[in-house]
């Protein structure tokens, strides 16, 4: 099968959507399918490489180098017709997603759309216009999704939200999978890098964007509660974003400046080393559609202390491989401390976390995606 992925972001940009595309593309190609990615062009990333077609793009005042693609439907449609695609899979309902829709109509190809993000939860990046934009964004996404052959939802929570908002299109819940063996810690053990403390120091880890929607001020306050019960505990935040400066200031004001490390953006290998270095994964976001980083942490054997919220509750099993609690610093901080101060509990939850991650293998999730692809192709009807 020859598949065209359309996305408004791709490497070198870093995000959960990009990670999902990377995992899914690799697995589909391992199975003998041909995947082409149509994405924005980034400075230093070249024009076209391999099976990636880069569209001209413009910089915008958003964090981490996000760019807006300039659609070129005429060029793409002509090129796609020559290549001979079987299906188009859109990973955005906006710029290149709109091009994907028009290309599907022009070429008579089925269009599948993955609703990766609760887009209306990010309108705060538009400043004072955010409140006005939210209903418009919801309406646009629903209209787009309703015109697709099928909508992939990363979690049951996303399916429920879309259903409640009136989406009529076919929906299938298919999370992004991963290869759990990629995150198994090395047998020799790895200790925190650059923390300047001895092996055995309790380490809490967060991986992801440092943005307001991730509820990281609550996470810092929760960690302050943890340190009262677990003296010497450290917190590492891996990632970057517009909230970083505020978080750094907040950590200093709270007296946590010496025990909180902002690791910044890291390579995949370095992220894996942080997973291997930590004792638990701390998470406070309430806007996740799946929480792929949580699955990665669990695959690495990390119990999770998280706010019970969409996406997260479909991965973490309360009391089994972690704790899901209310969005309250004391409750979240004490949940983390409870895991850190009970070695046997941490060990039991670590094993359960790894077993849970295996249920979300890339092989199984990609198999479900291929089954969906086959049902929307005209020849399969």
FENLINTA-V217749 format. One record per backbone hydrogen bond with DSSP energy under -1.0 kcal/mol. NH is the residue of the N-H (numbers start at 0). CO is the residue of the C=O. Records with the same first field share a line. If there is no record, write none. Layout:
NH->CO / CO
This chain:
2->33
3->86
4->35
5->88
6->37
12->9
18->14
19->15
20->16
21->17
22->18
23->19
24->20
25->21
26->22
27->23
28->24
29->25
30->26
31->28
32->27
33->0
35->2
36->50
37->4
38->52
40->54
44->41
48->51
51->48
52->36
54->38
57->67
59->65
61->59
65->62
67->57
69->55
75->71
76->72
77->73
78->74
79->75
80->76
81->77
82->78
83->79
85->1
86->1
87->109
88->3
89->111
90->5
97->93
98->94
99->95
100->96
101->97
102->98
103->99
104->100
105->101
106->102
108->103
111->87
112->149
113->89
114->151
115->113
118->116
120->117
121->118
124->121
125->122
126->123
128->125
129->126
132->128
133->129
136->132
137->133
138->134
139->135
140->136
141->137
142->138
143->139
144->140
145->141
146->143
147->144
148->110
149->110
150->169
151->112
152->171
158->154
159->155
160->156
161->157
162->158
163->159
164->160
165->162
166->161
171->150
173->152
177->359
181->178
182->179
188->185
200->197
203->233
204->279
205->235
207->237
209->239
210->208
213->210
214->211
218->214
219->215
220->216
221->217
222->218
223->219
224->220
225->221
226->222
228->225
229->225
232->229
233->201
234->258
235->203
236->260
237->205
238->263
242->209
243->240
246->242
247->243
248->244
249->245
250->246
251->247
252->248
253->249
254->251
255->250
258->255
259->255
260->234
262->236
270->266
271->267
272->268
273->269
274->270
275->271
276->272
277->273
278->202
279->202
280->302
281->204
282->304
294->290
295->291
296->292
297->293
298->294
299->295
300->297
301->296
303->320
304->280
305->322
306->282
307->324
311->309
312->308
314->311
315->311
318->321
319->316
320->316
322->303
324->305
327->325
331->327
332->328
333->329
334->330
335->331
336->332
337->333
338->334
339->335
340->336
345->341
346->342
347->343
348->344
349->345
350->346
351->347
352->348
353->349
354->350
355->351
356->352
357->353
358->355
359->356
361->177
364->360
365->361
366->362
367->363
368->364
369->365
370->366
371->367
372->368
373->369
374->370
375->371
379->376
380->377
